[in-house]
Amino acid sequence: MSFELRDTPYVFPQVTIPLFGPQYIRYPKQPGDKGIVIPADGFVEALLNNLRY
């Protein structure tokens, strides 16, 4: 992913970002498609505790 910034002195590096969506449905996305990026933070320990048997 590359960022198109306007009127800012910052330069963002090109990054790889996972896509969000259903596990078994693949949407027709192609390189060059426009989209949005939403920052998020997660707490992985809570997920791991639920997976323990």
SEDREN-140605 format. One record per residue: residue number from 1; x, y, z of N, C-alpha, C in turn. Coordinates in Angstrom, 3 decimals. Example, Ala and Ser with C-alpha at 12.3 -4.5 7.8 and 13.67 -1.06 7.14 Angstrom:
BEGIN
lumlo:n_xx:n_yy:n_zz:ca_xx:ca_yy:ca_zz:c_xx:c_yy:c_zz
1:13.190:-5.690:7.800:12.300:-4.500:7.800:13.200:-3.300:7.800
2:12.850:-2.250:7.080:13.670:-1.060:7.140:12.900:0.030:7.870
This chain:
BEGIN
lumlo:n_xx:n_yy:n_zz:ca_xx:ca_yy:ca_zz:c_xx:c_yy:c_zz
1:0.846:-1.140:0.000:0.000:0.000:0.000:0.897:1.210:0.000
2:0.510:2.199:-0.752:1.202:3.481:-0.718:0.192:4.544:-0.314
3:0.679:5.581:0.319:-0.185:6.638:0.819:-0.083:7.868:-0.070
4:-1.219:8.484:-0.368:-1.252:9.738:-1.112:-1.600:10.845:-0.127
5:-0.597:11.588:0.305:-0.794:12.645:1.299:-0.779:14.004:0.615
6:-1.584:14.911:1.126:-1.653:16.269:0.581:-1.276:17.271:1.667
7:-0.500:18.264:1.298:-0.153:19.378:2.192:0.424:18.910:3.520
8:1.364:17.971:3.486:2.016:17.513:4.706:3.500:17.289:4.418
9:4.353:17.597:5.387:5.785:17.401:5.165:6.238:15.946:5.379
10:5.340:15.064:5.797:5.699:13.687:6.127:5.662:12.796:4.895
11:6.540:11.821:4.879:6.564:10.811:3.823:6.381:9.456:4.498
12:5.356:8.722:4.105:5.104:7.406:4.675:5.749:6.342:3.786
13:6.305:5.284:4.385:6.878:4.204:3.572:5.774:3.347:2.958
14:6.128:2.597:1.931:5.176:1.649:1.359:5.083:0.464:2.319
15:3.869:0.040:2.658:3.660:-1.015:3.650:2.706:-2.081:3.113
16:2.704:-3.238:3.774:1.753:-4.309:3.477:0.740:-4.359:4.615
17:-0.532:-4.340:4.268:-1.606:-4.300:5.258:-2.580:-5.443:4.973
18:-2.966:-6.221:5.998:-3.932:-7.295:5.763:-5.310:-6.742:5.419
19:-6.037:-7.474:4.613:-7.400:-7.075:4.258:-8.379:-7.630:5.280
20:-9.401:-6.851:5.581:-10.436:-7.275:6.514:-11.637:-7.744:5.713
21:-12.180:-8.884:6.072:-13.366:-9.380:5.393:-13.638:-10.813:5.786
22:-14.718:-11.387:5.263:-15.071:-12.767:5.583:-13.977:-13.749:5.145
23:-13.846:-14.835:5.875:-12.791:-15.802:5.614:-12.950:-16.502:4.264
24:-14.161:-16.833:3.870:-14.369:-17.646:2.672:-14.849:-16.859:1.461
25:-14.890:-15.542:1.567:-15.295:-14.713:0.431:-14.104:-13.850:0.034
26:-13.726:-13.890:-1.225:-12.627:-13.075:-1.728:-13.200:-12.021:-2.676
27:-13.086:-10.778:-2.286:-13.590:-9.686:-3.111:-12.614:-9.407:-4.248
28:-13.107:-8.935:-5.388:-12.219:-8.694:-6.539:-11.380:-7.421:-6.368
29:-10.350:-7.507:-5.553:-9.453:-6.367:-5.339:-8.219:-6.556:-6.207
30:-7.724:-5.452:-6.748:-6.553:-5.498:-7.598:-5.568:-4.424:-7.179
31:-4.295:-4.604:-7.507:-3.316:-3.551:-7.222:-3.738:-2.241:-7.890
32:-3.645:-1.165:-7.133:-4.035:0.143:-7.652:-5.419:0.583:-7.201
33:-6.220:-0.341:-6.648:-7.536:0.038:-6.131:-7.372:0.993:-4.949
34:-8.266:1.946:-4.836:-8.214:2.892:-3.721:-8.997:2.343:-2.542
35:-8.591:2.747:-1.343:-9.255:2.285:-0.135:-8.905:3.190:1.025
36:-9.206:2.732:2.222:-8.897:3.496:3.430:-8.101:2.613:4.386
37:-7.379:3.257:5.283:-6.627:2.554:6.316:-7.153:3.029:7.657
38:-7.491:2.083:8.534:-8.002:2.409:9.860:-7.036:1.830:10.886
39:-6.383:2.681:11.673:-5.468:2.155:12.691:-6.243:1.437:13.795
40:-5.656:0.374:14.314:-6.310:-0.382:15.379:-5.250:-0.956:16.308
41:-5.653:-1.236:17.514:-4.789:-1.839:18.502:-5.559:-3.008:19.112
42:-4.869:-4.082:19.372:-5.555:-5.246:19.910:-4.829:-5.841:21.092
43:-5.542:-6.633:21.872:-4.986:-7.307:23.040:-5.019:-8.800:22.750
44:-3.894:-9.345:22.334:-3.825:-10.723:21.871:-3.976:-11.728:23.007
45:-3.563:-11.396:24.208:-3.617:-12.356:25.322:-5.040:-12.830:25.586
46:-6.021:-11.958:25.468:-7.413:-12.349:25.697:-7.845:-13.384:24.648
47:-7.393:-13.238:23.417:-7.736:-14.225:22.400:-7.075:-15.555:22.691
48:-5.811:-15.527:23.111:-5.108:-16.766:23.404:-5.728:-17.500:24.588
49:-6.191:-16.784:25.591:-6.823:-17.425:26.750:-8.103:-18.145:26.358
50:-8.827:-17.622:25.376:-10.064:-18.279:24.923:-9.796:-19.512:24.086
51:-8.592:-19.620:23.519:-8.269:-20.770:22.672:-7.718:-21.945:23.452
52:-7.360:-21.739:24.692:-6.785:-22.831:25.498:-7.868:-23.813:25.925
53:-7.524:-25.081:25.917:-8.485:-26.112:26.295:-8.263:-26.577:27.707
